[in-house]
Amino acid sequence: MSKHIGIVGCSAEGAALCYRTICKEGASLLGKHAHPEITMHTFPLSEYMRYIEKGDWEGVADLMLSSVSKLAKVGADFAICPDNTIHQAFDLVVKESRIPWLHIAQEVAAEAKQKDYKCLGILGTRYLMEGPVYTAKITAFGIEYMIPEVKDRERINNIIFDELVNACFTSEALTYFTGVIDELKNKGCDAVVLGCTEIPLLVTQENPFSTGYYFIILFVCPFPSDNLRKLSLTW
């Protein structure tokens, strides 16, 4: 019997990708046209940004708790959040939540360890790349990590908030991300975490840039039915 998944959304594109991924992958576990029961709640991204920009993670946690409370009331068994950045408020949330959560970075780190990756590049918003969400989880598994240079972090952040969250995916942005990923690869990363849920909408297996890459783009989507399912894109 599959469990009822509650999705705490933040950005529309990221939440939609999470929802679609669960529905798409459901058939491989549960049968044709099947997927777990899913309920999603999202506040507007603007509500989150007014707290994120001030570094007010308690304010972020309050929004997440409000969402998960609504999900619990309609029967969700546990919660996931496809937004990497707001996991910085995760510890404030789980101790007050009525239902359990999965931590996306914890699952990424566990998957990376299982695949014997030695060094991960971290891509995402500036708050994510410079924050503790992934670093603490990755190092706990004995894995090293790298983040892009300051100028690249700033541009990546701008592309995410000015373009990707608004469903704007350009060849210029793809070329830029490809260059940053190349640089991380050349510095020794054997995998790159797409730590912003919108990035896999830009950097996909179908992109012509994928041909000839000999490293891993890791996008782990927590997908529990009775077990946890991890999805990774190997190029």
Backbone torsions as a table, in degrees:
resi	resn	phi	psi	omega
1	MET	NA	120.7	179.9
2	SER	-73.7	155.4	-179.0
3	LYS	-93.7	155.9	179.2
4	HIS	-81.1	116.4	-176.5
5	ILE	-94.3	129.4	173.2
6	GLY	-103.2	125.3	179.3
7	ILE	-105.0	118.9	172.5
8	VAL	-92.1	102.2	-176.7
9	GLY	-86.2	161.0	176.7
10	CYS	-131.3	-67.4	174.1
11	SER	-95.1	147.8	-176.2
12	ALA	-63.4	-45.9	-177.1
13	GLU	-64.4	-43.8	-179.8
14	GLY	-66.0	-42.8	179.3
15	ALA	-65.0	-39.6	179.5
16	ALA	-65.3	-40.4	178.5
17	LEU	-63.1	-43.4	177.8
18	CYS	-59.2	-47.9	179.7
19	TYR	-60.1	-47.7	-178.5
20	ARG	-63.9	-38.0	-178.8
21	THR	-64.4	-44.8	178.3
22	ILE	-61.2	-45.3	180.0
23	CYS	-63.8	-42.4	-178.5
24	LYS	-66.0	-43.3	-177.3
25	GLU	-79.4	-14.0	-178.0
26	GLY	-57.3	-38.2	-176.1
27	ALA	-61.7	-33.4	-177.7
28	SER	-69.9	-20.7	179.1
29	LEU	-105.0	-34.3	-169.4
30	LEU	-114.7	-9.2	179.9
31	GLY	111.9	168.1	-174.7
32	LYS	-54.0	130.3	177.8
33	HIS	64.8	11.8	-176.1
34	ALA	-102.2	149.8	170.3
35	HIS	-158.4	163.2	178.7
36	PRO	-63.0	158.9	172.0
37	GLU	-65.6	135.4	-174.8
38	ILE	-133.1	135.4	169.7
39	THR	-129.7	137.9	-179.1
40	MET	-127.9	141.4	171.3
41	HIS	-130.9	136.9	178.3
42	THR	-137.4	133.7	163.6
43	PHE	-85.4	159.6	175.0
44	PRO	-59.0	143.8	177.7
45	LEU	-55.1	-33.5	-179.4
46	SER	-59.4	-34.3	178.6
47	GLU	-64.5	-41.7	177.9
48	TYR	-68.5	-41.4	-173.6
49	MET	-64.3	-32.6	-178.5
50	ARG	-66.4	-23.9	174.2
51	TYR	-90.2	-41.7	-179.0
52	ILE	-59.6	-44.8	-177.0
53	GLU	-65.2	-23.0	177.4
54	LYS	-94.8	-3.2	-175.3
55	GLY	69.6	25.7	-178.0
56	ASP	-93.5	85.1	-175.8
57	TRP	-77.5	-19.4	172.7
58	GLU	-68.1	-38.4	175.1
59	GLY	-63.6	-41.3	175.9
60	VAL	-61.2	-45.6	-179.9
61	ALA	-59.9	-39.0	179.4
62	ASP	-61.1	-40.8	176.9
63	LEU	-64.8	-44.2	179.9
64	MET	-63.1	-40.2	178.9
65	LEU	-67.2	-36.6	176.5
66	SER	-63.4	-42.7	177.7
67	SER	-63.0	-48.6	-174.9
68	VAL	-69.1	-28.2	174.9
69	SER	-62.9	-42.3	177.3
70	LYS	-64.3	-40.1	179.8
71	LEU	-65.8	-41.9	179.3
72	ALA	-62.3	-38.7	-177.5
73	LYS	-64.6	-27.9	179.9
74	VAL	-96.5	7.3	169.8
75	GLY	105.3	8.4	178.1
76	ALA	-61.8	137.1	-179.6
77	ASP	-82.3	-30.4	179.4
78	PHE	-158.6	169.9	-175.7
79	ALA	-123.6	148.2	168.9
80	ILE	-131.6	156.5	176.0
81	CYS	-131.4	118.3	-179.1
82	PRO	-75.7	-8.4	-179.7
83	ASP	-87.7	117.3	-177.3
84	ASN	-69.1	-43.8	-172.8
85	THR	-58.4	-45.5	-174.5
86	ILE	-75.1	-2.2	171.3
87	HIS	-64.5	-10.9	175.6
88	GLN	-63.8	-20.0	177.1
89	ALA	-96.9	5.5	-170.9
90	PHE	-55.8	-47.5	-176.7
91	ASP	-62.7	-31.0	177.1
92	LEU	-71.9	-25.7	-175.9
93	VAL	-84.2	-48.3	-169.8
94	VAL	-63.8	-31.3	-177.9
95	LYS	-72.9	-15.5	179.4
96	GLU	-110.3	-7.3	-173.4
97	SER	-75.8	143.3	178.0
98	ARG	-78.7	-18.5	180.0
99	ILE	-129.5	156.1	-179.1
100	PRO	-71.5	162.6	-179.8
101	TRP	-126.6	157.9	164.3
102	LEU	-105.4	139.4	178.6
103	HIS	-98.2	119.3	-172.5
104	ILE	-61.7	-39.0	-178.9
105	ALA	-70.2	-32.7	175.9
106	GLN	-61.5	-42.9	-179.5
107	GLU	-70.6	-36.7	175.8
108	VAL	-62.0	-46.9	-178.6
109	ALA	-62.5	-41.7	179.3
110	ALA	-64.3	-40.9	178.1
111	GLU	-65.7	-41.8	178.8
112	ALA	-62.5	-40.3	177.9
113	LYS	-64.0	-42.7	-179.9
114	GLN	-62.4	-35.3	179.8
115	LYS	-86.7	2.3	175.5
116	ASP	63.8	35.1	173.2
117	TYR	-73.9	142.2	-176.1
118	LYS	-100.7	-31.2	-176.3
119	CYS	-147.1	125.0	-178.4
120	LEU	-108.1	135.5	168.0
121	GLY	-87.5	139.1	-177.3
122	ILE	-111.5	119.1	174.6
123	LEU	-115.4	144.4	178.5
124	GLY	167.2	-161.0	176.3
125	THR	-67.0	164.2	177.3
126	ARG	-58.6	-39.4	179.9
127	TYR	-62.3	-36.5	-179.0
128	LEU	-75.2	-48.1	-176.6
129	MET	-64.5	-35.9	-177.1
130	GLU	-94.2	-4.1	-176.1
131	GLY	-98.5	-174.5	-172.3
132	PRO	-93.6	-2.1	-169.4
133	VAL	-57.6	-51.7	-178.2
134	TYR	-89.1	-36.7	-173.0
135	THR	-58.2	-45.3	-178.2
136	ALA	-65.6	-42.0	-178.1
137	LYS	-69.6	-40.9	-177.5
138	ILE	-68.6	-46.7	-178.1
139	THR	-66.2	-27.7	177.3
140	ALA	-63.2	-24.4	177.7
141	PHE	-94.2	6.5	179.3
142	GLY	74.1	24.4	-179.4
143	ILE	-105.7	137.7	176.4
144	GLU	-83.4	166.1	179.7
145	TYR	-148.0	160.2	173.9
146	MET	-137.7	152.0	170.9
147	ILE	-122.8	157.8	179.6
148	PRO	-63.4	166.7	176.7
149	GLU	-64.1	163.2	-175.4
150	VAL	-54.5	-47.8	-177.3
151	LYS	-63.2	-35.4	178.3
152	ASP	-72.3	-38.3	177.8
153	ARG	-60.7	-40.8	-179.2
154	GLU	-65.9	-43.2	-178.2
155	ARG	-70.6	-40.2	176.6
156	ILE	-58.1	-45.4	178.8
157	ASN	-59.0	-43.3	179.8
158	ASN	-65.6	-40.7	178.9
159	ILE	-62.8	-42.6	-179.7
160	ILE	-60.7	-51.0	-172.5
161	PHE	-82.4	-25.7	179.9
162	ASP	-91.8	-24.7	-173.8
163	GLU	-122.6	-62.7	-168.0
164	LEU	-63.3	-42.9	-179.8
165	VAL	-67.7	-14.9	177.2
166	ASN	-102.1	17.1	177.6
167	ALA	60.9	33.7	176.2
168	CYS	-106.0	111.7	-176.0
169	PHE	-123.4	106.7	-173.2
170	THR	-109.6	158.2	176.8
171	SER	-65.9	-31.8	178.6
172	GLU	-64.3	-43.4	179.1
173	ALA	-65.8	-40.7	178.7
174	LEU	-62.7	-43.8	178.0
175	THR	-60.4	-40.3	-178.9
176	TYR	-66.4	-47.8	179.4
177	PHE	-60.9	-40.0	179.2
178	THR	-60.8	-40.5	178.1
179	GLY	-64.6	-41.5	178.8
180	VAL	-65.3	-41.5	178.8
181	ILE	-64.3	-41.5	176.2
182	ASP	-57.3	-43.8	-178.8
183	GLU	-63.9	-41.3	177.3
184	LEU	-64.1	-40.4	177.0
185	LYS	-60.7	-45.7	-178.0
186	ASN	-66.6	-24.1	178.6
187	LYS	-84.7	-6.8	175.5
188	GLY	121.3	0.7	177.7
189	CYS	-73.1	133.9	175.2
190	ASP	-103.0	1.8	174.2
191	ALA	-157.9	154.5	177.9
192	VAL	-127.4	127.7	176.7
193	VAL	-86.4	122.0	174.7
194	LEU	-84.2	78.6	-169.1
195	GLY	-84.0	28.9	169.9
196	CYS	-140.2	125.1	-169.7
197	THR	-62.3	-20.2	178.7
198	GLU	-80.7	-21.8	-176.1
199	ILE	-59.6	-41.3	178.2
200	PRO	-64.4	-13.3	173.4
201	LEU	-76.4	-22.2	178.1
202	LEU	-96.6	-51.3	-178.7
203	VAL	-94.1	98.1	-175.3
204	THR	-124.1	166.4	178.4
205	GLN	-65.1	-23.8	-177.5
206	GLU	-80.7	-12.9	-178.8
207	ASN	-65.2	139.0	178.1
208	PRO	-60.5	-23.1	179.9
209	PHE	-67.0	-15.9	-175.1
210	SER	-72.7	-23.0	-176.6
211	THR	-61.9	126.6	174.3
212	GLY	88.0	5.1	178.3
213	TYR	-82.5	135.6	-177.5
214	TYR	-118.8	43.4	175.8
215	PHE	-144.2	-179.6	-171.8
216	ILE	-110.9	131.9	165.7
217	ILE	-98.7	115.8	-174.3
218	LEU	-103.1	120.0	174.8
219	PHE	-130.8	101.3	-177.0
220	VAL	-97.9	118.4	177.4
221	CYS	-105.6	114.1	175.8
222	PRO	-58.3	117.9	-177.7
223	PHE	-134.5	79.3	-178.4
224	PRO	-86.4	136.2	160.3
225	SER	-112.3	-92.8	166.0
226	ASP	-91.6	-24.0	179.7
227	ASN	-126.2	172.1	178.0
228	LEU	-88.8	130.5	177.4
229	ARG	-109.4	132.6	-178.7
230	LYS	-116.7	133.1	-179.6
231	LEU	-111.5	128.1	174.9
232	SER	-132.9	142.0	178.8
233	LEU	-98.8	114.4	-178.3
234	THR	-106.2	120.0	180.0
235	TRP	-106.2	NA	NA
